[in-house]
Amino acid sequence: MTLKTLVGLACAAALLVACGEAPQTAGTRKADNQPWAGAPGDPYVASGWKPGDQASWEEQMRKRAQGQNEYSRAAAQ
């Protein structure tokens, strides 16, 4: 084999190695809490919402979504 062929094969091997993807095993996955569980003592929670109460959480989400509804906002003006 010539030097040109060896260099070409080495470059091709380097390119193929660079295209490989390393396994993504960065650690264990943390289990999520239920969304209505909330953070007790958080000063940024909406008024009227009680942490841990699913019904009050759903009501707050309905109010928030209704505030972003352009049809209901235009009717209120």
KAKANOR-V744553 format. One line per field, one symbol per residue. ss: DSSP state (@ for helix, = for strand, . for the rest). A space follows every 10 residues. Layout:
BEGIN
ss = ???
END
This chain:
BEGIN
ss = ..@@@@@@@@ @@@@@@@@.. .......... ....@@@... .......... ...@@@@@@@ @@@@@@@..@ @@@@@@.
END
